[in-house]
Amino acid sequence: MRAALGRFGSTLMWLVFPKSRKIKTVGNHSSTLSEMRWTVRLAESLLEVGPDPLLVCTEDGQVALANAAARALFGREDLAGRSIEDLVPPEIRPVVPRFRAYLAGAHPLRRAGQPLNMVRRDGSQFLADITLSVIEAEEGLFLYATIRDTSAEGFDPAQSLLASIVQSSHDAIVTTDLDGEVLSWNPGAERLYGYTAGEMVGRPKDIIIPPDRRPDEAEIRAVVGAGGRVDRYRTTRRRRDGTDFTVSMLVSPLTGPDGRTVGVTTITRDVSERERAEAQMQSVLDAAPDPLLGVDERGRVVLVNASAERLFGIPRFDITDMPVAHLLPGFPEGTVAHRRDDGTVPVEITLNSLHTDDGMITLASVRDMTERLADQAEQQRLREEAERQKDEVRQQRTQRLESLGQLAGGVAHDFNNLLAVILNYAEFIVEDGADTPMALDAEQILRAGRRGSELTHQLLAFARREVIRPKPLDVNRVVDEVQQMLTRSIGEHIDLATDLAEPLPSVVADAGQLEQVLVNLAVNARDAMPAGGHLSIDTGLVDVGEEHTATREGLQPGLYVRIRVSDTGTGMPREVIDQAFEPFFTTKPSGEGTGLGLATVYGIVVQAGGTVYIYSEPGVGTTITILLPASDADPRPADPTRVARPPGRGQTVLVAEDEPALREVTTRILRRGGYTVLAAADGLAALHLAAEHGGPIHLLLTDVVMPGMLGRVLAERLLRTRPATRVLFMSGYAQPVLTSNGILDPGVHLLEKPFTGTDLLNAVGEQLALVG
């Protein structure tokens, strides 16, 4: 004992004279030292006879001082100088590293209520309650430990009963300090984890915690240490054999005699298979985004998830065992959910069955339809708005085309009359002055007149005012016939290929107009490939359903013959595509395009009951797709080539034409063709001439639109008195008067202006040939 005190002398002096006290040397120096030695001996005696076992240890874990009570407790007289490793059971060694870590870290000056298993000299173990104090001396840090043998102390009945409950509990009850070092370990913990109390007390609790859960545990200790509350929760623990398992834990603070939180108590229970299944089911239910209710065979709620709590505004504990009809009237067919605040929510219910040991549970998924219905209403509004805008665009386009059609009709009527005069007088010059310079000049006039005639036809075509003569056509045959002409006209620098599907149903269209469509598209493609490229025409059959994009253009569902013209040209940007079918819109330089090519295509196709749309990318090329309604009718063969009719034999032709120049040229052509001509400037004059004419009138050749009386009215009145007279109408704008949807009425014969002399004589000859 004295040897230990010799080493620990300065520490004892610190206990008697703390650093806060200044020891002054007054008078004789030797008397002061003598007084200090006497004080040390007094301290030695006081510690030696103290009632509680006392140990003072150095930083390396050696016992520097042990009083009589401590020597008696451990049954050792040689405690001083021994390592503290000799005072604990082998299974919890080593403790010196933990001892040093405690001294090196942040620690309170005094720490009470620290349980630790300790061992006597005879090998018997006891649970000690230790109070620790850290002493700072010149030689370093020392740990001052007061030890109480809890097994030797008499506890009151309540404490004894509590200890008995802890010891007999099937749950694992573990206490740790705020650093996670185990303070107590009951038999339930030994059974659950596979470690004995001697192996765990004094060691870190992290031994039984999987690495990925240790941060959570440290956070819980911090919350409890700060006075916070932790509800029961599920987590994972690790047994001695390395297996991980799921546990349910209840956490509470461990308080010292002064009421301060000194540690954490956990009560841990291994979750049973049933509990695990229920926990998994509840976890699945709570993870579901839609509210879920489990309804038993009585119609009462037995399962509730978090989303259902939010939907109904009722805690799950109140929902459980509630009749489901209180929440979902008309369950399971109901479409409304009742909330606690008496509000209602539109819902959609989906049911599934779940068989359990307690009977069948109906699992109802209750989807809040508020947002979906709002979205559907918004989508419907947007669709209606889009349709309205589309209808407005279509109406505007129709009105624009109607206006342009009226304008084109008026222009065509007058312009075609002029062209007819120009063309026929030019023909007179060519015929009468053959091989003369004037004849050559007249040829130029004829070419210009024919070009003007083509323009008027295009104006009428895009405005859907041209008279058409539709019949069932074989599209593939039309493509074959046009291909030969296109090969010559588009140039050798463009490769033309066709891919025609067989067999195809017929389409009802005007053969000449369909040829014009293909020519216009090929010419546009040629102009888009000045350096050469590839042009392809393919055909096929398309079944247009309700969802087909073509129905957006007003096309009715059904079978359609597709004609597709594709090129590898410059392509078109979106802003050009949007205006491509507009009349007079062109991207070509001035003088190189009229802007009527695609407009004409659009008018012809729509007039035939179809549609046309464009796909194009700049630098890639353009594809124009035409859809024409398929027909069950058999295709008709092409019209036989017209042959020149023999000259007239003096038959009488009554001509009614309000344009003097055209009336004059028509009369001149007919007379040169061998016919007798009666010419009138209008309908009334024609009827007057017919009444005065004593002989037969074989043919009435009348303009359709004339001032005072239309050509149709003139024909009807003339036929009342002369039923044997044939009728041939002539006009450059006859559609509104003589046709239905652009198709000539049955029995109506029409010569379209501008016409040449040959056209006129052939038409007149055909009508007179019908007379016999």
Buried (B, 14 or more C-beta within 10 A) or exposed (E): BEEBBEBBBEBBBBBBEEEEEEEEEEEEEEEEEEEBEEBBEEBBEEBBEBEEBBBBBBBEBBBBBBBBBBBEBBEBEEBBEBBBBBBBBEBBBEBBEBBBEBBEEEBEEEBBBBBBBBBBBEEEBBBBBBBBBBBEBEBEBBBBBBBBBEEEEEEEEEEEEEBEEBEEBEBBBBBBBBBBBBBBBBBBBBEBBBBBBBBBBBBBBBEBBEEEBBEEBBEBBEBBBEEEEBEEEEBEBBBEEEEEEBBBBBBBBBEEEEEEBBBBBBBBBBBEEEBBEEBEBBEEBBEBEBBBBBBBEEEBBBBBBBBBBEBBEBEBEEBBEBEBBBBBBEBEEBBEBBEEEEEEBBBEBEEEEEEEEEEEBBBBBBBBBEEEEEEEEEEEEEEEEEEEEEEEEEEEEEEEBEEBBBEBBEBBBEBBBBBBBBBBBBBBBBEEBEEEEEBEBBBEBBEBBBEBBBBBBBBBBBBBBBBBBBBBBBBBBBBEEBBEEBEEEBEEEBEBEBEBEEEBBBBBBBBBBBBBBBBBBBBBBBBBBEEEBBBBBBBBEBEBEEEBEBBEBEBEEEBBBBBBBBBBBBBBEEEBBEEBBBBEBBBEEEEEBBBBBBBBBBBBBBBBBBBBBBBBEEEEBBBBBBBBBBBEEEBEEEEEEEEEBEEBEEBBBBBBBBBEBBBBBBBBBBBBBBBBBBBBBBBBBBBEBBEEBEEEBBBBBBBBBBEEBBBBBBBEBBBEEBEEBBBBBBBBBBBEBBBEEBBBEEEBBBBBBBBBBBBBBBBBBBBBEEEE
